[in-house]
Amino acid sequence: MDYKFLIKECQDEIAIVKINKPKSLNALDSGVIAELNDCFTKLDQDDSVKVVILTGEGKSFVAGADISEMSGLNATEGNAFAKAGMDTFLLIEKLSKPVIAAINGFALGGGCEISLACDIRIASTKALLGQPEVGLGITPGFGGTQRLARTIGPGKAKELIFRANNIKAEEALAIGLVNKVVEPDALMDEAMKMAKEIASKSTLAVKYAKQAINNGLQTDIDTGMDIERANFALCFATEDQKEGMKAFLEKRKPEFKGC
Ligand code: CO8
């Protein structure tokens, strides 16, 4: 698939996916969502990529779902539109490798929601985050009611969603909505630095850890422990575990092969 709204480039086992529709502040319409779905499906299968960075072109990360496309929808069409977004965001959330959102500007509505589907969020000091949907007469519909509450707790999530007030990066950091805030010029460097750090570790161990955290969060603590134990045990069937521990004992850096 040729992309009209995405720019994808790879540097040193890191893929950077940039949403490139700056005239509408990278609003997510059906076309962008279909391209993101295609792109992340391929990234999932691409063993040469160890970490993905998602960002936006221009002054916006993503200013939400496309309001002009949504304005004429009926309930059935609204359901289908939400499902297309949700399926794509689930693909990002469940990707076999970590995804870092580099939030360069507006992350509103669907923009905040897509960042929540990523594993780690780094924001520029210029970022503005929020769920303004109730001010438009709708609820969040790309997973916001679920992931925001799981990320920052139900009280803060309800306040943000009910008041529909957008918050600056520093406040987002204070409530745990983003992991880190940096100056705009430093955003991509910081995301790359973190991505490279992760890429230097055992790809399989990182994948199993991501899976255990994500799956464990959906369940009770006993089942969560079962999930962790199963994935921990899987590591002992890998070359990476042997290399990682051998390298430690030999006082050298490990050379992981991802198998
Ligand atoms: N959809 C469509 N177009 C948009 C959007 C959007 N979400 N956001 C901005 N644009 C367009 C503007 O219409 C404008 O277009 P034009 O130049 O043709 O007039 C262009 O982008 C530039 O925008 P502004 O002139 O408004 O730029 P400002 O810098 O003045 O303001 C803001 C920036 C504050 C981000 C402002 O554009 C804004 O408030 N945008 C809307 C933000 C918003 O409400 N987002 C949430 C949308 S709802 C949502 O995401 C629901 C997700 C779940 C969907 C489930 C499906 C059923």
Boltz pocket constraint, residues with backbone or C-beta under 6 A from the ligand:
constraints:
  - pocket:
      binder: B
      contacts: [[A, 22], [A, 23], [A, 24], [A, 25], [A, 27], [A, 63], [A, 64], [A, 65], [A, 66], [A, 67], [A, 68], [A, 70], [A, 77], [A, 78], [A, 79], [A, 81], [A, 82], [A, 85], [A, 106], [A, 108], [A, 109], [A, 110], [A, 111], [A, 132], [A, 133], [A, 136], [A, 139], [A, 140], [A, 141], [A, 142]]
      max_distance: 6.0
